[in-house]
């Protein structure tokens, strides 16, 4: 079992960008690397991008892998994403992982002005083009979204001027078809909304895709995000975390398309998440938050005493999770590192058993 973390300290609407902002991120990365954290992952929505911060972190670390979690599909051309990935792989001396995902129509169409139609086909084409270019091949491709070079124009097939390199590609996927695509083409899965007790909802689809092309699911890295909170007051912590999912089910995505809500519905929470979304859309947000099941939060995260968390770690490992991307409790770097060290001790005991 490996442990990953996400970047901290990136500027937001509630903070000003200055040197301290990025220094905090670098310090967290250095300390996380020193205690054995395997990888650090950036993100993007409509503020900072996912790629640029990793160049900064690469300069402040030596061993830790660095991944994008995630780059939004359709926001760069495949060649541009290939160039950025090969550059970061060179800068980090082979530590870069490209994590990609579809995001959602609100961001892709509203912020980027790109159609969200056929996102799975676009994902497949981008993966195939990046792998082609990273291997050193000329970009010659004919798909629904991308044609390289363009027909009846002056373009010609071009090979990257950089030497061939391996670019591991992880796919963030929740829907059944996208999960199968992960098994077919990706090097790893960036999960979400994952409950170990119902892991088959995700793993069976990934395995189906892998089987289709003669792969094994064990060929893939399986990474699942969790919040971490050591506490004796499990009920209170569970309720607090559960309330946070009210926003996820109510505000993230539209009434028609909420991938997070749908993923939990497939794990047996359909009635509950539908009610939460309905109340949220009606403006009854506190009621919505209060109706998120506490066990949903407890099963989706690492919350409880050391013994309880160790048991959850065993369950994640048993169902095939290879990496947990952890968001530890605490508002400071030192506090986060303190709780990560406790977790790393539990993982060490798990790996020995």
C-alpha positions in Angstrom: 0.0 0.0 0.0 1.3 3.4 -1.0 0.2 6.8 0.3 -0.2 9.9 -1.9 -1.2 13.5 -1.0 -2.5 16.4 -2.9 -0.8 19.8 -3.2 -1.6 22.4 -0.6 -1.3 26.2 -0.5 -2.4 27.0 -4.1 -4.0 30.4 -4.2 -7.8 30.6 -4.2 -10.4 33.3 -4.1 -9.8 33.6 -0.4 -6.0 34.1 -0.6 -3.5 36.3 -2.3 -0.8 34.9 -4.5 2.7 35.6 -3.2 6.0 33.8 -2.7 4.8 32.4 0.7 1.9 30.6 -1.1 4.2 28.5 -3.2 6.9 28.2 -0.5 4.2 26.5 1.6 3.5 24.0 -1.1 7.2 23.2 -1.6 7.7 22.8 2.2 4.8 20.4 2.4 6.2 18.4 -0.5 9.7 18.2 1.0 8.4 17.0 4.4 6.0 14.6 2.8 8.8 13.1 0.7 11.0 12.8 3.9 8.4 10.6 5.6 8.0 8.3 2.6 4.9 9.7 0.8 5.0 8.1 -2.7 3.4 10.8 -4.8 1.9 14.3 -4.7 -1.0 15.3 -7.0 -2.1 18.7 -8.3 -5.5 19.7 -9.6 -7.3 22.3 -11.7 -10.7 23.7 -11.9 -10.9 27.4 -13.0 -8.0 28.8 -11.0 -4.4 27.5 -11.0 -3.7 24.8 -13.7 -2.5 21.3 -12.8 0.7 21.2 -14.7 2.7 24.3 -13.8 2.8 23.7 -10.0 4.4 20.3 -10.6 7.4 22.0 -12.3 7.9 24.0 -9.1 7.6 21.0 -6.8 9.9 19.0 -9.0 12.6 21.5 -8.3 12.1 21.1 -4.5 12.0 17.3 -4.3 14.1 14.4 -5.4 12.2 11.1 -5.2 8.5 11.6 -4.9 6.4 11.0 -7.9 4.4 14.0 -9.2 1.0 13.6 -10.8 -1.8 15.7 -12.2 -5.1 14.9 -10.6 -6.5 15.9 -13.0 -5.9 17.7 -16.3 -9.3 18.4 -17.9 -9.9 16.6 -21.2 -10.3 18.9 -24.1 -8.6 21.9 -22.6 -5.4 21.3 -24.5 -4.6 19.8 -27.9 -3.1 16.3 -27.6 0.2 17.6 -28.9 0.3 20.4 -26.4 -0.4 18.0 -23.6 2.2 15.6 -24.9 4.8 18.5 -25.0 4.0 19.5 -21.4 4.1 15.9 -20.2 7.5 15.2 -21.9 8.9 18.4 -20.5 7.8 17.6 -16.9 9.1 14.1 -17.3 12.5 15.5 -18.2 12.4 18.1 -15.5 11.5 15.6 -12.8 13.9 12.9 -14.0 11.1 10.4 -14.7 8.8 11.1 -11.8 5.8 12.6 -13.7 2.4 10.9 -14.0 -0.3 12.4 -16.3 -3.7 12.1 -14.7 -6.6 13.1 -17.0 -10.4 13.2 -16.7 -13.4 14.6 -18.4 -14.4 17.2 -15.8 -18.0 18.3 -16.5 -20.0 20.4 -19.0 -20.3 23.4 -16.6 -16.5 23.9 -16.7 -15.6 22.6 -20.1 -18.3 24.5 -22.0 -18.6 27.5 -19.6 -15.0 28.2 -18.8 -13.1 26.7 -21.8 -15.8 27.1 -24.5 -15.2 23.6 -25.7 -18.1 21.2 -26.4 -18.5 18.4 -23.9 -20.0 16.0 -26.4 -18.6 12.5 -26.7 -16.1 12.9 -23.8 -15.2 9.2 -23.8 -14.2 9.2 -27.4 -12.1 12.3 -26.9 -10.4 10.7 -23.9 -9.6 7.6 -25.9 -8.1 9.6 -28.8 -6.0 11.8 -26.5 -4.5 8.8 -24.7 -3.7 7.1 -28.0 -2.1 10.2 -29.5 0.0 10.9 -26.4 1.3 7.3 -26.2 2.1 7.4 -29.9 4.1 10.6 -29.5 5.8 9.6 -26.3 7.1 6.4 -28.0 8.8 8.6 -30.6 6.3 8.1 -33.4 5.1 10.7 -35.8 1.6 12.0 -35.0 -0.5 10.5 -37.7 -4.0 9.9 -36.5 -7.6 9.9 -37.7 -10.3 10.1 -35.1 -13.7 11.8 -34.6 -12.2 14.7 -32.6 -8.6 14.8 -33.8 -7.1 14.4 -37.3 -3.3 14.7 -37.5 -2.2 16.2 -39.8 -5.2 18.0 -41.0 -6.4 16.9 -44.4 -6.0 19.1 -47.5 -3.8 21.5 -45.6 -0.1 22.2 -45.5 0.6 20.3 -42.3 2.8 17.2 -42.3 3.4 14.4 -39.8 5.7 15.6 -37.0 7.7 13.6 -34.5 8.6 15.2 -31.1 12.1 16.7 -31.0 12.5 15.2 -27.5 13.8 11.6 -27.0 11.1 8.9 -26.5 10.0 8.6 -22.8 7.4 6.7 -20.8 4.4 8.9 -19.8 2.2 6.9 -17.3 -1.4 7.9 -17.9 -4.0 7.6 -15.1 -7.6 8.1 -15.9 -10.2 9.6 -13.5 -13.4 7.6 -14.2 -16.7 7.0 -12.5 -19.1 5.8 -15.1 -19.2 2.2 -16.3 -18.0 2.9 -19.9 -15.2 5.1 -18.8 -14.1 2.5 -16.2 -13.9 -0.1 -19.0 -11.8 2.4 -21.0 -9.5 2.7 -18.0 -8.9 -1.0 -18.0 -8.2 -1.0 -21.8 -5.8 1.9 -22.1 -4.7 3.5 -18.9 -1.8 2.8 -16.6 -3.7 3.7 -13.5 -7.2 4.6 -12.2 -7.9 7.8 -10.2 -10.9 6.7 -8.3 -13.6 8.6 -6.4 -16.8 8.0 -4.4 -15.2 4.7 -3.6 -16.5 2.4 -0.8 -14.4 -0.8 -0.3 -17.5 -2.8 0.6 -18.9 -2.1 -2.9 -15.6 -2.1 -4.7 -17.0 -4.5 -7.4 -19.0 -1.6 -8.8 -15.8 -0.1 -10.1 -13.3 -3.0 -10.2 -15.5 -5.3 -12.3 -15.8 -2.7 -15.0 -12.1 -2.0 -15.0 -11.4 -5.7 -15.2 -13.8 -6.1 -18.1 -11.9 -3.5 -20.1 -8.6 -5.0 -19.2 -9.8 -8.5 -20.2 -10.9 -7.2 -23.5 -7.4 -6.3 -24.6 -5.6 -9.2 -22.8 -4.5 -7.2 -19.8 -4.8 -8.0 -16.1 -6.3 -5.5 -13.6 -3.1 -6.0 -11.6 -1.3 -4.2 -14.4 -3.0 -1.0 -13.3 -2.3 1.2 -10.3 -5.6 1.8 -8.4 -5.6 5.1 -6.5 -8.5 6.1 -4.3 -8.9 9.5 -2.5 -9.8 9.6 1.2 -9.9 12.1 4.0 -7.9 11.1 7.2 -9.0 12.0 10.7 -7.8 10.3 13.8 -10.5 10.6 16.5 -12.3 8.9 19.3 -15.5 10.8 18.5 -16.3 8.9 15.4 -20.0 9.8 15.2 -19.3 13.6 15.4 -16.5 13.4 12.8 -18.6 11.2 10.5 -21.5 13.6 10.7 -19.2 16.5 9.9 -17.7 14.8 6.9 -21.2 13.6 5.7 -22.5 17.2 5.7 -19.6 18.1 3.3 -21.0 15.7 0.7 -24.2 17.8 0.6 -22.3 20.2 -1.7 -21.0 17.3 -3.8 -24.4 15.9 -4.5 -26.3 19.2 -4.7 -24.0 21.6 -6.4 -21.4 19.7 -8.4 -22.9 18.8 -11.7 -26.3 19.5 -13.1 -29.7 17.9 -12.2 -29.2 15.8 -15.3 -25.5 15.0 -14.9 -23.9 14.6 -11.5 -21.2 11.9 -11.8 -20.5 11.8 -8.1 -24.1 11.3 -7.1 -24.5 8.6 -9.7 -21.5 6.7 -8.5 -22.9 6.5 -5.0 -26.3 5.6 -6.4 -24.7 2.5 -8.0 -23.4 1.6 -4.5 -26.8 1.5 -2.9 -27.4 5.1 -1.9 -29.6 6.2 -4.8 -32.6 7.2 -2.7 -30.5 9.2 -0.2 -28.5 11.1 -2.8 -31.5 11.9 -4.9 -33.2 13.5 -1.9 -30.1 15.4 -1.0 -29.8 16.8 -4.5 -33.5 17.8 -4.6 -33.3 19.7 -1.3 -30.1 21.4 -2.4 -31.6 22.6 -5.7 -34.7 23.9 -3.7 -32.4 26.0 -1.6 -32.8 23.9 1.6 -29.1 23.3 1.9 -28.9 22.7 5.7 -31.6 20.0 5.4 -29.7 18.5 2.4 -26.5 18.3 4.4 -28.1 16.7 7.4 -29.6 13.9 5.3 -26.3 12.6 3.9 -25.9 9.2 5.5 -23.1 9.1 8.1 -22.1 5.6 7.1 -21.4 6.9 3.5 -18.8 9.3 4.9 -17.3 6.7 7.3 -17.0 4.1 4.6 -15.5 6.5 2.0 -12.7 7.8 4.3 -10.3 6.9 7.1 -12.0 8.2 10.2 -11.7 6.9 13.7 -9.1 5.4 16.1 -5.8 3.9 15.0 -7.3 0.4 15.2 -10.3 1.4 13.2 -8.2 3.0 10.5 -5.9 0.0 10.3 -8.9 -2.2 9.7 -10.0 0.1 6.9 -6.5 0.0 5.4 -6.7 -3.8 5.4 -10.0 -3.7 3.6 -8.7 -1.3 0.9 -5.7 -3.5 0.3 -7.9 -6.6 0.1 -10.1 -5.2 -2.7 -7.1 -4.2 -4.8 -6.4 -0.6 -4.0 -2.6 0.1 -4.4 -2.5 3.8 -3.4 -4.6 5.9 -1.1 -4.5 9.7 -1.9 -4.9 11.1 1.6 -6.2 14.5 2.7 -5.1 14.6 6.4 -6.7 16.7 9.0 -5.1 19.9 10.1 -4.7 23.5 8.9 -0.9 23.7 9.0 1.8 21.7 7.3 3.2 20.5 10.6 -0.2 19.2 11.7 -0.8 17.4 8.4 2.6 15.8 8.5 2.1 14.7 12.1 -1.1 12.8 11.1 0.5 11.5 8.0 3.4 10.0 10.1 0.8 8.2 12.2 -0.8 6.8 9.0 2.6 5.8 7.6 3.3 3.8 10.8 0.0 1.9 10.3 0.8 1.3 6.6 4.2 0.0 7.6 2.6 -2.5 10.0 0.1 -3.5 7.3 2.9 -4.1 4.8 4.8 -6.3 7.3 1.8 -8.5 8.0 
